[in-house]
Structure formats: C-alpha cells, structure tokens
Amino acid sequence: MQVQIARIGKPHGIRGEVTVQVLTDAPDERFTAGTQLTVDPAKLGPLTVRSARWNKDILLLGFEEIKDRNQAETLRGARLSVDSEDADDDDEDAWYEHELVGLEARVGTEVVGKVVGLSTLAVQDLLLIENAEGEEILVPFVTEIVPEVNVEDGYVLLTPPPGLFELNRDSGSSAATDAGSSAGTNTGSSAGTDTGSGDAARDTEA
C-alpha cells in the first residue's frame, strides 16, 4: 500500500526544482538521491529524486525526469508516495492518513462530521473534519481532544473544548493550534502522515 510523504507545490528557479509540503518525519531518508517515488496522478510519474535541499523551512526537490521550470509547473499539486512495506509499523498509537480519511467524527454518540484529511504544521498535526454543512473544521490531533481512533469500527472520538468547532470554522489553523496547545500536549509528529514509517502519531505525554 502506498503512503503519502509529500505534496508538490510551486516551481523554484529555472532548473526544474519544486517546493514540497513534507508529510514525513524522515525527509533525509525518504528523499535521498536515486529514490523512486510514486506520483498521484500516475501519468506524472514515477519520479526519481535527483536532489533535495532546504531553503530555510522549505524543502526543494529536483527530479531526474524534470529538466526545467515548465515541466516543474505540471507537477503542481501532485502527491508523492512510497510503498508502506518500506516503513516500520512499531508505533501502536499511530495511523496512516488513508486509515483516518473517511472515519466518522463523533462527540459522544453524536456524529458531527467525517475526517477528510490531515493538515501538517510545525507545532502539531490537525485533523480536517467536514461537518454536515460541508464546512471544514481543523481539530488538533492530540490525545486530550482526540482520545480514541477506532479504525476497525470507523470513527474517531472527539472531546473538543467549548467553542472549538465555532472558533476553528471562523479562524482557521491558528485557532486550532492555540486550542491544541491549551490542551497541554502536542502531537508526537511534526509532519503528520509519515513518522518515519508513514504514519501520524499523537503525543500522549501529559
């Protein structure tokens, strides 16, 4: 099974490099020269890493198949993945993004929406919840707010502090990050989908 490790952003420079949103805690391992990555949409790949370097906090990737800025532009929005068999599954409190997407979001016994993705920030991971009105709500992926992830039964249990849904609907990721910090714990992963093994983990430390 494929595990997403990055999303491609805009081109950088004229030699075919692209910016990427890193979704792995092990970029130095995942993006070594010569590594072949699966691409979604498939017609754009596979891609072979030529170079990987940091420009401040942004990872820049070059690919053997991409020679100039025009070619790099065609990759915008594409997703890069690796085979999950290459990853270690030794964290019981960790999940792949594809395991989370589609799960019901429950508060008590009430279904308040469904998980539609993960958002990665430097401070903590955020669950993207879509409510019945089709609005996207960002929920800090920390144990105090998401105490249970039950993939087998198809749901995540939320215990949001009062006003979290309304606040995050109006204010976006900054409010969600503040809420997660006030809960007293951050996620164990700064990258979200792949904690060195292609997964997202919550920090259970009080």
C-alpha positions, 0 to 999 in steps of 0.5 A: 500500500502506498503512503503519502510523504509529500505534496508538490507545490510551486516551481523554484528557479529555472532548473526544474526544482519544486517546493514540497509540503513534507508529510514525513518525519524522515525527509533525509531518508525518504528523499535521498538521491536515486529514490523512486517515488510514486506520483498521484496522478500516475501519468506524472510519474514515477519520479526519481529524486535527483536532489533535495535541499532546504531553503530555510523551512522549505524543502526543494526537490529536483527530479531526474525526469524534470529538466526545467521550470515548465515541466516543474509547473505540471507537477503542481499539486501532485502527491508523492508516495512510497510503498508502506512495506518500506516503513516500520509499523512499531508505533501502536498509537499511530495511523496512516492518513488513508486509515483516518480519511473517511472515519466518522467524527463523533462527540459522544454518540453524536456524529458531527462530521467525517475526517477528510484529511490531515493538515501538517504544521510545525507545532502539531498535526490537525485533523480536517473534519467536514461537518454536515454543512460541508464546512471544514473544521481543523481539530488538533490531533492530540490525545486530550481532544482526540482520545480514541481512533477506532479504525476497525469500527470507523470513527474517531472520538472527539472531546473538543473544548467549548467553542472549538468547532465555532472558533476553528470554522471562523479562524482557521489553523491558528485557532486550532493550534492555540486550542491544541496547545491549551490542551497541554500536549502536542502531537508526537509528529511534526509532519503528520502522515509519515513518522518515519514509517508513514504514519501520524502519531499523537503525543500522549505525554501529559 
